[in-house]
Each structure stands twice: as structure tokens, then as C-alpha cells.
């Protein structure tokens, strides 16, 4: 059950308008009046949804948050943590439940008979976004198979290239410029290629692994100064998301029609993005702040031990993790949506 009552202090700072990411769930929230209901009660009367644009670069959300272009952004917990480690003065206000094996599989071209398993990637080219699930998931798979990726520090067994544009990463696989990639099949750039039969799954993250249980969770994060000034706005945003999640599961066909129209994708693609086992827009939240914090501590320890060049240089201390994941928005916190 959602908790809507806000502390009196939340009324001290009113935010007249807010810029948010345009995504499947946010267009539903706008269409069904859920944003209006949640934000009107705290005085935020204008909600602007900002599309990612033609560049569609993974990680652009962090830059947009840092520069104030959007207020609250979504990224998986591994890249969100790396953004903070790289200097973003941001905090995490929501963390999802654990992930699953379907969220970020290794993909190859369907007609590439040379690639049938992760073992076949030895000496082959792999292209994906470095600061994303498109690296953290296959890195675990490849490492456990004894086939480490190339890094800035040393050569591995798989030739790794960072490609931050999803359309370019998928085009590289389809053209043969690279042999494999990893993607969320429910992400816009990849869904069409998957549904058309042009791609195949080569391997998936292990169910008991570090990605599924820790690094593959979703987060919402915002700049520290924004959260300090407008905690009630953050709460309204999270309450709206939870309401949309519940409504969407009860009204999949109508939700897909809204997503198709508002994000300009075919209806088949929109419905896949809602119903596929690997979708992430409508995941349940992790209400317990200690479990959310522990997820970061767990995956940092594993990736550092296995040669993560970024986190080896500037990992977050346990104390910093505890501070970054804001307890006020989890169970027991004054701005929690959970009872």
C-alpha cells in the first residue's frame, strides 16, 4: 500500500515544474492523469517529459541530471554507482528488486554459426556500452568462463570495445563488425531486431550470480541538492511510478497502446516492452534500505576482485554507499512510499 501523507516540511519548497525522462511508464503516468494527481498535491503543476533524442547515448541520463536538464533519472545500479564514483554529486532514491537471467543476455547474429556459446567468443570482438548492464552482465559470464574482456590495463581473451550508442552496437553485430553484444531486449533499439529474428541468445547471467542478485537492479537517482530541497517531489514521483506499475499489469493492452502512440513504436514492440521477462520499467521496488545498500557493496567487491578497472581506481567506501542510498525513501523513512 502506498503512503501519501507527506511531512509538513515538504511544503516549504514548492517546485512549479519538473523535467523527467520520457519512457514507457512516464507516458502512461501522463496519459492516465497519475502524474497530475501526485504532483498537484505538492504544488508541482507542470510535468515535462524529455525524450533521449537521436544520439541515444547510454549514460546521457547522468549528464542530464548533473546539468539539471532532468530531475530524476533511471539507470541500473551498477552504472548509477559508477557515475557517483566518477564524480556525479548524486544520491539514489529508489532501488528495484533483484534482476533475472533474461534482463541482459549475450547476443549474436542469428545466422552466425561460429558463435553458439560464450566459449566461442575466445579471440572474438564484443561491443557494448562500458558503464552499463551491457558490460556488467557479460563481464560476469565471460569471466566465469575463463574468458576475460580486454580492459584499459591489460589484454584479455575477448576483444572488448565500448560502444555507447545502442543502435550502433546492434548494427555492428548485424554487419559483422563485431561478433557479439549484450542488450536489454525490451530496449527500443534492440526490440525490433530481436522480434524480426535477426539475433539469438548466446548465454545468460547465472541465476545465483552477482549480476542477477546485485548489479542488475534498477535505480532512480537525482542530484543531492535537488533531493535535499524537494524530497516531497521525489516521493510524489516514486508514488506515481508505483501506481503506474499496478495499473499497467491490470491493463496491458491499453498500456501498450499508450506506449506505442507516445513513444512512436509499433504496438507489438510496445507490448513486448511491457510483458517480456527482461523488462525493467515496471519492476517492483526493494523496500529495505539495508538490502539495497548491500547490493552495491556485494557487486563492488566482486567486480573489484575480478579486475573492474574503474571501481579498482575509485570504488565507493561502505560509508559512502550508506549515505548515497537515501534511507528517507525506504521503509521507515519519512518520505517512504512503503508502509
N, C-alpha and C positions, 0 to 999 in steps of 0.2 A: 504494500500500500504506500502511496506517495504521501509525503508530509509537505503541505503547502504553507503552513504558518511560518512567517519569517520574523526574525528578531527585530525589535523596534529600531535598532541601529541601522538596519538595512535601508531605512527610508531617508537616511541622512544624505546619501549621494544618489541622485537620480540621473540615469543615463538616457537621454531622449531618443537616441537611435543607436543601432548596433549593426555591424557588418559581420556576416557569418559565411562559411563555405556553402556553396550550392552543391547539394548531394542528394541522393535518393530520399533520405529521411527528412532533410530540411525542406525539400519541396512539398512533401506530404504535410509537414507541420504548418507550412504557409497556406496550402490549399484548404486544409480542414479547419483552419482557424485556431489551431493549438498554440502556435506562437503568439497570436494576438491575445488569447486568454491568459497565458502565463506571463507575458511581458507587460500587458496592460496593468496588471495588478501592482506592479512596482514602478510604473511611470515610463517604461520604455515603449514608445508608441510607433516607432519605425524600425522594421527589420529588413535589412538589405542582404540578399543572397548573392555572393560574388563567385562567378564561375572561375575555374582554374585557368582558362584561356588556352590559346592554341599551343603554347610551349609545353604545357602539361608536364612540368618537371617535378619529379618526386623530390620532396624536401622544400618546395616552394612555400608550403604552409608555414614552416618555421620562419622563413624570411618575412612572410606577410604578418605573422604575429609580432615578430621583433620590430617591424617598422610601423605597426599599428594599423595595417590595412584590413586585417580581420581580428576579431576579438578573441575567439576561442577556436582552436584547430584540432583536427583529428590526425593522429598518427599512431602506428603500432608502438608498443612500449620500448622496444629496442631503439628505433630511430629517435623517439622522443628523448630518451636518456642520453643518446649521443649528442643531440642538439644542445642539451643543457651542459654536457661535458665540454662541448665546443664553445661555450660562452653565452648561449641564449639565457637571459635572465628570466626564465620561465618556471612555472610550477605546474604540477599535474593535479587535476581536479576530479578526474574520473578514470577508473581502470576497469577493464572488462573481466569477465570470467576467463578461464583458460581457453586456449585455442583448440584446434583439432588437426588431424593429418591432411585434411582437404584444403586447408587455407592457402598454402604456398608450396605447391609441388614443383619438382623439376620437370621442365617441358622440352621436348624436341620436335622437330618437324615430323609429321605423321608418316611420311614416306621415307624417312631416313633410317634404313635398315641397319646402319652401323651403330646406332645408339639404341640399345634395348634395356640397359640398366646403368646405374651410376658407375659401375666398373668400366663401362665403355667410354667414359669421359676422360680416361687417363691420356694426357697429352693433347686433349681437345680444347676448343675455345668456348668459354662461358661468359655471357654478357648480361649484366643486370645492375640495378642501382645499388651502390655500396651501402648507403645508410638507409637500409630498409629491410623488410622481410625477404625481399628478393635476394638478399645476401645472407641474412642471419639463418634462414631455414636451410638453404642448400649448403651453407658452410658446415652446419652440423652433420648433414647427410654425408657430404664428401669427406669430412674429417674422420667420421666413424668408419668410413670405407677405406681409410688409409690413403686418401687422395686429396691432400690439402690444396686449397686455392693459392695462386700467386698472391703475394702481398707487396707492400712498398719495401719491406725489409728483406724478403727472400723469395726465391723462385719455388713454386710448389709443383704439384703434379698436374694441375688443371690450369690452363691459361685463362686467368680472370681479367675481365675488362669492365670497368664501371660505366654504365650507360643509364643516365638519369631520365631519359625520355622513354616512356613505355612503348610508344608506337615505334620508335627506332629499335628498341630491344627486340620486339616481336618481328619486325621487318628483317632484322639481321638473321634471326633464326630461319625465317621462311626463305630468305635469299641464299642461305648457306654461308654467310659471312661469319656467323658463329654457329656452334653446334647445339647449344642448349641455353636456356634461361630459366628463371623462376618468376612466377606471377600469381597474383590473385585472379582466379578465373572469373570472378564476379566484377573485376575492374573493367571499366569501359573499353580500354584499348585492347584488352585480351579476349573479352567475351565473344566478339564476332568471329575471331579466328578459331576459337575453341568450338563454338557451335557449328561452324562450317566444316569441321573435321580436319582442319589443317595441322592440328597439334596433337601430341599424345603425351601422357604422363609417363615419365621415366622412373621416378621414385618419389616418395613422400616422407615427411618428417616422422620419426618414430613416436608412437603414442605415449611412451614413457620418457620422452626426450626433453631437452632444455627448451626447444622452441615451442612445442605444444603446450607445455605447462607454465612457461615463464615468458620467453622473449616474443611469443606470438600474440600476446594480449593487445587489446586496443587501448589507447588513452585519449583523453581530451586534455589539452594544456593551454595555458594563457600566460601572458606576461605577468610577472609578480606585481607590478604596480597596479595593473588592471584588477587583479583579484583582490588586492588589499582595498581598493577603492569601491569596487562593485561586487561584493560577494553575493548579494541577493540576485544580481543579474545572472551570475554563474549558476545559482540554484535554479532559477527560472528556466535557463537553458537546459539543464540536466533533467528537470521535471518534464519539460516538453519532449525531450528525446524519449524518456520512458513511456510517456503517453502514446507517442507515435509508434513505438515498438509494439505495444499491446494492440493498438488499433490495426496495425498492418497485418499482424498474424491472424486477426479475425476477418480481414477484408483484403485478401491478397490480390484478387482480380482488380478491384477498384484502385488499390495502391499501385499496382503495375501500370494501370492506365495513366495515373498521375505522373509517375516517374517517366514513362515513355514520352508523354507530352512535354513535361517541363525540362527534361534533360536531353530531349531530342534523340532518343534511341528507339529502335523497333520494339514493339510490345513484347516479343519473345525474349529480347535481351533484358528488358526491364524486369520481367517476371523471373528470369534466371537469377538476376542480381539480388532478388528478394529471397528466393527459395533454395538456392544452391547451398549445400552443406558448408561450403567455404566462404559464404558471405560474412561480412563483418559489420555492416551498417546497423544491424538490429540485434547485436549480441547483448546478452544480459550483463549487468554490472557486477563487479566484485565489491560487495558492501563493506568488507572487513579491511581496514587500512593496514593492519599488520601483514595480512596476506599479500596485499598489493605491493607494499614495500619489500617484502621478502622475495617477491618475483624478480624485482630488479637486482637485488643482492645475489640471488641464485644465478641469474644468467650472466651478470658481470663476472662472477667468479669462474664460471665455465669458459666464457669466451676469452678472458684474460689468460687462463691456463692453457688454452688451445691456440694462442697466437693472434688474437684480435689486436691489430696494430694501433687502432685508435684508443680503445679502452686501456691498453697497456700503457699508453702515454698519459692519459688523463681520465682515469676512472673516477667515479663519484665515491666518496667515503660513505660508510654506513650512516653516519650522522647527517651527511648531505642528502642522502636518499630519504631519510626520515623527514627532513624538512621540505624537500621538493614535493613529495606526495602529501598533499594537504589534508590533514585529518578532519578539518572542519566540514568536509563534503562527504565523509563516510559515516557509517553507523556511529551514533553517539556524538557526532559533530553538530555544531549549532546551525549549519547550513546544509545538513544532510537531507536527501530526498528519501532516505530509507527509514522505516520505523523498526 
